[in-house]
Amino acid sequence: MLIPVRCFTCGALIADKHGQYSDRVKSGEDPAKVMDSLGIKRYCCRRMFISSVETIYQIIPYYEALRRRMSEIQTEIE
């Protein structure tokens, strides 16, 4: 996942904590308590964790559609 190195608003380092955050949340811990224990107190930094999205999963369908279309064009040319 592409998580910014620093918070966009305050500039605090956040990327080094994201791996531990995601592992603990996936194991079933409460996200708010995990952020508190990692020292992420500001709402702007919390927003960076909550709003981050796996962008690759949003891009893959377009890439696959493009690849299908290119193969269709290739078969039409031949």
NUGU-87262 format. One record per atom (N, C-alpha, C): x, y, z; residue in three letters; atom name. Coordinates in steps of 0.1 Angstrom, whole numbers, plus 2048, in hexadecimal, padded with zeros to 3 digits. Example, Ala and Ser with C-alpha at 12.3 -4.5 7.8 and 13.67 -1.06 7.14 Angstrom:
<rs>
884/7C7/84E/Ala/N
87B/7D3/84E/Ala/CA
884/7DF/84E/Ala/C
880/7EA/847/Ser/N
889/7F5/847/Ser/CA
881/800/84F/Ser/C
</rs>
This chain:
<rs>
808/7F4/800/Met/N
800/800/800/Met/CA
809/80C/800/Met/C
804/816/7FA/Leu/N
80B/823/7F9/Leu/CA
806/82C/804/Leu/C
80D/82C/80F/Ile/N
80A/835/81A/Ile/CA
814/840/81A/Ile/C
810/84D/81B/Pro/N
81A/858/81B/Pro/CA
824/857/827/Pro/C
830/85B/825/Val/N
83A/85B/82F/Val/CA
836/864/83B/Val/C
831/870/837/Arg/N
82D/879/842/Arg/CA
81F/87D/840/Arg/C
819/882/84B/Cys/N
80B/887/84B/Cys/CA
80B/893/842/Cys/C
801/894/83A/Phe/N
800/8A0/831/Phe/CA
7FE/8AD/839/Phe/C
7F7/8AC/844/Thr/N
7F4/8B9/84B/Thr/CA
7FF/8BD/855/Thr/C
803/8B4/85E/Cys/N
80D/8B8/868/Cys/CA
81B/8B4/865/Cys/C
81D/8AB/85C/Gly/N
82B/8A7/859/Gly/CA
831/89C/862/Gly/C
829/896/86A/Ala/N
82E/88C/873/Ala/CA
831/87F/86B/Ala/C
83B/877/86F/Leu/N
83E/86B/869/Leu/CA
833/861/86C/Leu/C
82E/85A/862/Ile/N
823/850/864/Ile/CA
825/843/85D/Ile/C
82D/843/852/Ala/N
82F/837/84A/Ala/CA
836/82C/852/Ala/C
83E/82F/85C/Asp/N
845/824/863/Asp/CA
83B/81D/86D/Asp/C
830/823/870/Lys/N
826/81D/879/Lys/CA
81B/815/871/Lys/C
81A/817/864/His/N
80F/811/85D/His/CA
80F/802/85D/His/C
81B/7FC/85B/Gly/N
81C/7ED/85B/Gly/CA
817/7E7/868/Gly/C
81B/7EC/873/Gln/N
817/7E7/880/Gln/CA
808/7EA/882/Gln/C
803/7F5/87E/Tyr/N
7F5/7F9/87F/Tyr/CA
7EC/7EF/877/Tyr/C
7F0/7EC/86B/Ser/N
7E7/7E4/863/Ser/CA
7E8/7D5/868/Ser/C
7F3/7D1/86D/Asp/N
7F4/7C3/872/Asp/CA
7EB/7C1/87E/Asp/C
7EC/7CB/887/Arg/N
7E4/7CA/893/Arg/CA
7D5/7CC/891/Arg/C
7D1/7D4/887/Val/N
7C3/7D5/884/Val/CA
7BE/7C9/87D/Val/C
7C6/7C3/875/Lys/N
7C2/7B6/86E/Lys/CA
7C1/7AB/878/Lys/C
7C8/7AB/883/Ser/N
7C7/7A1/88E/Ser/CA
7BB/7A3/897/Ser/C
7B4/7AE/895/Gly/N
7A7/7B0/89C/Gly/CA
7A7/7BB/8A7/Gly/C
7B2/7C2/8A8/Glu/N
7B2/7CD/8B2/Glu/CA
7AA/7D9/8AD/Glu/C
7A6/7E1/8B7/Asp/N
79E/7ED/8B3/Asp/CA
7A8/7F7/8AD/Asp/C
7A5/7FD/8A1/Pro/N
7AE/806/89B/Pro/CA
7B1/813/8A3/Pro/C
7A7/818/8AB/Ala/N
7A9/824/8B3/Ala/CA
7B3/821/8BE/Ala/C
7B2/815/8C4/Lys/N
7BC/812/8CF/Lys/CA
7CA/80F/8C9/Lys/C
7CA/809/8BD/Val/N
7D7/807/8B7/Val/CA
7DE/814/8B4/Val/C
7D7/81E/8AE/Met/N
7DD/82B/8AC/Met/CA
7E1/832/8B8/Met/C
7D9/831/8C3/Asp/N
7DE/836/8D0/Asp/CA
7EA/830/8D5/Asp/C
7EC/823/8D4/Ser/N
7F8/81C/8D9/Ser/CA
804/81F/8D0/Ser/C
802/822/8C3/Leu/N
80D/826/8BA/Leu/CA
811/834/8BC/Leu/C
809/83C/8C3/Gly/N
80C/84A/8C5/Gly/CA
807/853/8BA/Gly/C
7FD/84F/8B3/Ile/N
7F6/857/8A9/Ile/CA
7EA/85E/8AF/Ile/C
7ED/86A/8B4/Lys/N
7E3/871/8BC/Lys/CA
7DB/87B/8B3/Lys/C
7E2/882/8AA/Arg/N
7DB/88C/8A2/Arg/CA
7D1/887/898/Arg/C
7C6/88E/897/Tyr/N
7BC/88A/88E/Tyr/CA
7C0/88A/87F/Tyr/C
7CA/893/87C/Cys/N
7CE/893/86E/Cys/CA
7D7/886/86B/Cys/C
7DE/882/874/Cys/N
7E6/875/872/Cys/CA
7DD/869/872/Cys/C
7D3/869/87A/Arg/N
7C9/85E/87A/Arg/CA
7C2/85D/86D/Arg/C
7BF/869/867/Arg/N
7B8/869/85A/Arg/CA
7C1/862/850/Arg/C
7CE/864/850/Met/N
7D7/85E/847/Met/CA
7D6/84E/847/Met/C
7D4/849/853/Phe/N
7D3/83A/854/Phe/CA
7C6/835/850/Phe/C
7BB/83C/854/Ile/N
7AE/838/851/Ile/CA
7AA/839/843/Ile/C
7AF/844/83C/Ser/N
7AB/846/82E/Ser/CA
7B4/840/824/Ser/C
7BF/839/828/Ser/N
7C8/833/81E/Ser/CA
7C1/827/818/Ser/C
7C3/825/80B/Val/N
7BC/81B/803/Val/CA
7C6/813/7FB/Val/C
7C3/806/7FA/Glu/N
7CC/7FE/7F1/Glu/CA
7C9/802/7E3/Glu/C
7D1/80B/7DE/Thr/N
7CF/811/7D0/Thr/CA
7D1/806/7C5/Thr/C
7DA/7FD/7C7/Ile/N
7DD/7F3/7BD/Ile/CA
7D0/7EB/7BA/Ile/C
7C7/7E8/7C3/Tyr/N
7BB/7E1/7C1/Tyr/CA
7B1/7E9/7B9/Tyr/C
7B3/7F6/7B9/Gln/N
7AA/7FF/7B1/Gln/CA
7AF/800/7A3/Gln/C
7BC/7FE/7A1/Ile/N
7C2/800/794/Ile/CA
7C2/7F3/78B/Ile/C
7C3/7E7/792/Ile/N
7C4/7DB/78B/Ile/CA
7B8/7D8/781/Ile/C
7AB/7DB/785/Pro/N
7A1/7D9/77B/Pro/CA
7A2/7E1/76E/Pro/C
7A7/7ED/76F/Tyr/N
7A9/7F5/763/Tyr/CA
7B5/7EF/75A/Tyr/C
7BF/7EA/761/Tyr/N
7CA/7E4/75A/Tyr/CA
7C6/7D8/753/Tyr/C
7BE/7CF/759/Glu/N
7B9/7C3/753/Glu/CA
7B0/7C6/748/Glu/C
7A7/7D0/749/Ala/N
79E/7D4/73E/Ala/CA
7A6/7D9/732/Ala/C
7B1/7E0/735/Leu/N
7B9/7E5/72A/Leu/CA
7C0/7DA/723/Leu/C
7C5/7D0/72B/Arg/N
7CC/7C5/725/Arg/CA
7C2/7BC/71C/Arg/C
7B6/7BB/721/Arg/N
7AC/7B3/719/Arg/CA
7A9/7BB/70C/Arg/C
7A7/7C8/70D/Arg/N
7A4/7D0/701/Arg/CA
7B0/7CF/6F7/Arg/C
7BC/7D0/6FC/Met/N
7C8/7CF/6F3/Met/CA
7C9/7C1/6EC/Met/C
7C5/7B7/6F3/Ser/N
7C5/7A9/6ED/Ser/CA
7BA/7A8/6E3/Ser/C
7AE/7AF/6E5/Glu/N
7A3/7AF/6DB/Glu/CA
7A8/7B6/6CF/Glu/C
7AE/7C1/6D0/Ile/N
7B3/7C9/6C5/Ile/CA
7BE/7C1/6BD/Ile/C
7C6/7BA/6C4/Gln/N
7D0/7B2/6BE/Gln/CA
7CA/7A7/6B5/Gln/C
7C0/7A0/6BB/Thr/N
7B9/796/6B3/Thr/CA
7B2/79C/6A7/Thr/C
7AC/7A8/6A8/Glu/N
7A6/7AE/69D/Glu/CA
7AF/7B2/692/Glu/C
7BB/7B5/696/Ile/N
7C6/7B9/68C/Ile/CA
7CA/7AD/684/Ile/C
7CC/7A2/68B/Glu/N
7D0/795/685/Glu/CA
7C5/790/67D/Glu/C
</rs>
